Amino acid sequence: MGFVQATVEDDGSSLVADIAWVISPKWQEQGIASEAAQAMVTWLRSHGVHRFTAHIHPHHRASMKVAQNQALHATPSKRDGETRWKSQQP
């Protein structure tokens, strides 16, 4: 079906996870990415991660919805043509 992943770093004051998800086109539009991302975020929170980022292409509306479902918000920051999304400070 696909996968979720997180790269966790200590920024000196807290743990921050850059999260991502990839779902096969055959399985898209069924809420799988949001459900998998939520399970991963819940697990990460239980292990001390409370700040999250993601990088999403500005035309990828489905991924934007997944990010919104994880309480991430778009920022003006861009990297490699993708918009940086982030969670609110805890």
JOMO-V569886 format. One record per residue. N is the residue number from 1. RES is the residue in one small letter. SS is DSSP state (a for helix, b for strand, c for the rest). PSI is psi in whole degrees, 0 to 359 (* if undefined). OMEGA is omega in whole degrees, -180 to 180 (* if undefined). Layout:
N/RES/SS/PSI/OMEGA  N/RES/SS/PSI/OMEGA
This chain:
1/m/c/314/-177  2/g/b/199/-179  3/f/b/162/169  4/v/b/155/178  5/q/b/159/177  6/a/b/136/171  7/t/b/115/-174  8/v/b/132/178  9/e/b/151/173  10/d/b/116/-178  11/d/c/11/180  12/g/c/336/179  13/s/c/340/179  14/s/c/170/176  15/l/b/136/-180  16/v/b/133/178  17/a/b/126/170  18/d/b/115/-174  19/i/b/155/180  20/a/b/161/179  21/w/b/147/176  22/v/b/126/179  23/i/b/134/178  24/s/c/140/180  25/p/a/327/180  26/k/a/331/-175  27/w/a/4/-178  28/q/c/164/178  29/e/c/29/177  30/q/c/5/-180  31/g/c/6/-177  32/i/a/316/-179  33/a/a/316/179  34/s/a/318/-180  35/e/a/316/180  36/a/a/317/179  37/a/a/319/179  38/q/a/319/178  39/a/a/318/180  40/m/a/314/-180  41/v/a/318/178  42/t/a/315/179  43/w/a/315/180  44/l/a/317/178  45/r/a/320/-180  46/s/a/347/179  47/h/c/23/170  48/g/c/5/178  49/v/b/127/-178  50/h/b/2/176  51/r/b/139/-174  52/f/b/146/173  53/t/b/161/173  54/a/b/157/179  55/h/b/120/-170  56/i/b/135/176  57/h/b/138/-175  58/p/c/349/178  59/h/c/4/-177  60/h/c/80/-175  61/r/a/323/-180  62/a/a/317/178  63/s/a/327/176  64/m/a/320/179  65/k/a/319/177  66/v/a/314/179  67/a/a/316/178  68/q/a/322/179  69/n/a/341/177  70/q/c/13/179  71/a/c/31/173  72/l/b/152/-180  73/h/b/141/179  74/a/b/144/176  75/t/b/169/176  76/p/b/349/-176  77/s/b/139/178  78/k/b/149/174  79/r/b/123/-179  80/d/c/39/178  81/g/c/1/180  82/e/b/148/178  83/t/b/137/176  84/r/b/128/174  85/w/b/148/179  86/k/b/159/175  87/s/b/163/175  88/q/c/155/177  89/q/c/140/180  90/p/c/*/*
